[in-house]
Amino acid sequence: MEIRRKILNDMYCNPELRKAIAFSLFIKTRVKSSAVQRWSINKLHEITGVSACAVRKRIDTLKALGLVEFTGKNNRCLVFKSLKSHTSHRNVLVPNIEFISRNDSKKNAYAQNVKFIEDTLSAMLIIDVQNRKNYAKQMIQQSQHPKGLKELKAAKKVCNRFGYSDKFRENGILYKYIAKKLSVSVQKAFDLVKFAVKNEILCKYRNIEKRFLSSIDYVKDMILNNYTYIKGGVICRVYANTYEVMEGSPSARFASIVVYN
């Protein structure tokens, strides 16, 4: 499954769009030719398990973006339009999604599948945030240690364009930052990272700095209360997590596609 990068970018700070795109992607796996004949709100509810009220919201969102089309006699055929571009480099890969078998499914299970797709789309945005950091690091390194004049000019051009400094510092990604970018609560951001790790979309690395009694900064940190917790006489300061796309996972291909126009 692929979607246009523009759609991915538009999903930042837009939970309703993520829900609508997840709804559309699920419909495409359940309905031949992405066309629902003699459609109705109740029929879409039966297909997806999503509540009638939510179905109306999803259709309204998709309609506003031109991602659905009403055709046929009396507009009784609802077509979910393609979410990917004919130009391959303008698309991003959606990580593989394993659905619950139709034979074992009930409507609530279908709804869970839609929610799974939504969380996967959110995880893609977390990957995209990490991609942008990796891209910045790569360009800064190439501007400092180029293999040649051509690479130097290209890297400098990118650094100037995006306002990168001459030194890259890995500060991790705060849950608060993820929450802000996705327009969700901090708890939801935490749950999404947990979801991405559990489904082998991302690897999470905790960053903990430790100060021992022998350290000059030990007393200073104690006085300034500059620590997160103390364990066994060791001062521990916890920084934001860093992330890495798991090698060999479907997400690895997505992570390798970095196109910033």
PyMOL commands that set and color helices and strands:
alter all, ss='L'
color gray80, all
select helices_A, chain A and resi 5-10+15-30+32-34+41-48+52-64+73-75+88-90+102-104+107-144+149-162+175-182+186-198+217-223+250-255
alter helices_A, ss='H'
color red, helices_A
select strands_A, chain A and resi 2-4+35-37+68-71+77-80+91-93+202-211+229-231+234-245
alter strands_A, ss='S'
color yellow, strands_A
deselect
rebuild
show_as cartoon
